[in-house]
Amino acid sequence: MSFSNKEGGEVLIPSTIFLDRNISVLEAVVEYLKDKKEMSYHEMAVLLNRDDRTIWTCYNRVQKKRGVKK
């Protein structure tokens, strides 16, 4: 899967991130972009055409599901 950003570049998403059925597709994408690509919430929101707060909520929800402590 790939997404095009504003600069015309592509962000490639490996299909293996969707193997964990305990998290939603959006949660998997947001977790990958945040942890592996080190993107900001705003960059992800623009890329995925979502609100910044939605991205923040998805990332925090997946962190809770994974049991990650802050």
MODELLER restraints for C-alpha pairs under 7 A, 6 or more apart:
rsr = mdl.restraints
at = mdl.atoms
rsr.add(forms.Gaussian(group=physical.xy_distance, feature=features.Distance(at['CA:1:A'], at['CA:12:A']), mean=5.96, stdev=0.5))
rsr.add(forms.Gaussian(group=physical.xy_distance, feature=features.Distance(at['CA:1:A'], at['CA:13:A']), mean=5.11, stdev=0.5))
rsr.add(forms.Gaussian(group=physical.xy_distance, feature=features.Distance(at['CA:1:A'], at['CA:14:A']), mean=6.62, stdev=0.5))
rsr.add(forms.Gaussian(group=physical.xy_distance, feature=features.Distance(at['CA:1:A'], at['CA:15:A']), mean=6.85, stdev=0.5))
rsr.add(forms.Gaussian(group=physical.xy_distance, feature=features.Distance(at['CA:2:A'], at['CA:10:A']), mean=6.32, stdev=0.5))
rsr.add(forms.Gaussian(group=physical.xy_distance, feature=features.Distance(at['CA:2:A'], at['CA:11:A']), mean=5.42, stdev=0.5))
rsr.add(forms.Gaussian(group=physical.xy_distance, feature=features.Distance(at['CA:2:A'], at['CA:12:A']), mean=4.34, stdev=0.5))
rsr.add(forms.Gaussian(group=physical.xy_distance, feature=features.Distance(at['CA:2:A'], at['CA:13:A']), mean=5.69, stdev=0.5))
rsr.add(forms.Gaussian(group=physical.xy_distance, feature=features.Distance(at['CA:3:A'], at['CA:10:A']), mean=5.55, stdev=0.5))
rsr.add(forms.Gaussian(group=physical.xy_distance, feature=features.Distance(at['CA:3:A'], at['CA:11:A']), mean=5.18, stdev=0.5))
rsr.add(forms.Gaussian(group=physical.xy_distance, feature=features.Distance(at['CA:3:A'], at['CA:12:A']), mean=6.60, stdev=0.5))
rsr.add(forms.Gaussian(group=physical.xy_distance, feature=features.Distance(at['CA:4:A'], at['CA:10:A']), mean=4.47, stdev=0.5))
rsr.add(forms.Gaussian(group=physical.xy_distance, feature=features.Distance(at['CA:4:A'], at['CA:11:A']), mean=6.24, stdev=0.5))
rsr.add(forms.Gaussian(group=physical.xy_distance, feature=features.Distance(at['CA:5:A'], at['CA:47:A']), mean=5.69, stdev=0.5))
rsr.add(forms.Gaussian(group=physical.xy_distance, feature=features.Distance(at['CA:17:A'], at['CA:28:A']), mean=6.12, stdev=0.5))
rsr.add(forms.Gaussian(group=physical.xy_distance, feature=features.Distance(at['CA:18:A'], at['CA:25:A']), mean=6.56, stdev=0.5))
rsr.add(forms.Gaussian(group=physical.xy_distance, feature=features.Distance(at['CA:18:A'], at['CA:28:A']), mean=6.40, stdev=0.5))
rsr.add(forms.Gaussian(group=physical.xy_distance, feature=features.Distance(at['CA:23:A'], at['CA:62:A']), mean=6.74, stdev=0.5))
rsr.add(forms.Gaussian(group=physical.xy_distance, feature=features.Distance(at['CA:27:A'], at['CA:58:A']), mean=5.29, stdev=0.5))
rsr.add(forms.Gaussian(group=physical.xy_distance, feature=features.Distance(at['CA:27:A'], at['CA:59:A']), mean=6.29, stdev=0.5))
rsr.add(forms.Gaussian(group=physical.xy_distance, feature=features.Distance(at['CA:27:A'], at['CA:62:A']), mean=6.05, stdev=0.5))
rsr.add(forms.Gaussian(group=physical.xy_distance, feature=features.Distance(at['CA:30:A'], at['CA:55:A']), mean=6.80, stdev=0.5))
rsr.add(forms.Gaussian(group=physical.xy_distance, feature=features.Distance(at['CA:30:A'], at['CA:58:A']), mean=6.97, stdev=0.5))
rsr.add(forms.Gaussian(group=physical.xy_distance, feature=features.Distance(at['CA:30:A'], at['CA:59:A']), mean=6.11, stdev=0.5))
rsr.add(forms.Gaussian(group=physical.xy_distance, feature=features.Distance(at['CA:31:A'], at['CA:59:A']), mean=5.95, stdev=0.5))
rsr.add(forms.Gaussian(group=physical.xy_distance, feature=features.Distance(at['CA:33:A'], at['CA:39:A']), mean=5.80, stdev=0.5))
rsr.add(forms.Gaussian(group=physical.xy_distance, feature=features.Distance(at['CA:34:A'], at['CA:40:A']), mean=6.76, stdev=0.5))
rsr.add(forms.Gaussian(group=physical.xy_distance, feature=features.Distance(at['CA:41:A'], at['CA:52:A']), mean=5.87, stdev=0.5))
rsr.add(forms.Gaussian(group=physical.xy_distance, feature=features.Distance(at['CA:41:A'], at['CA:55:A']), mean=6.13, stdev=0.5))
rsr.add(forms.Gaussian(group=physical.xy_distance, feature=features.Distance(at['CA:41:A'], at['CA:56:A']), mean=6.35, stdev=0.5))
rsr.add(forms.Gaussian(group=physical.xy_distance, feature=features.Distance(at['CA:42:A'], at['CA:52:A']), mean=5.47, stdev=0.5))
rsr.add(forms.Gaussian(group=physical.xy_distance, feature=features.Distance(at['CA:45:A'], at['CA:51:A']), mean=5.56, stdev=0.5))
rsr.add(forms.Gaussian(group=physical.xy_distance, feature=features.Distance(at['CA:45:A'], at['CA:52:A']), mean=5.19, stdev=0.5))
rsr.add(forms.Gaussian(group=physical.xy_distance, feature=features.Distance(at['CA:45:A'], at['CA:55:A']), mean=6.22, stdev=0.5))
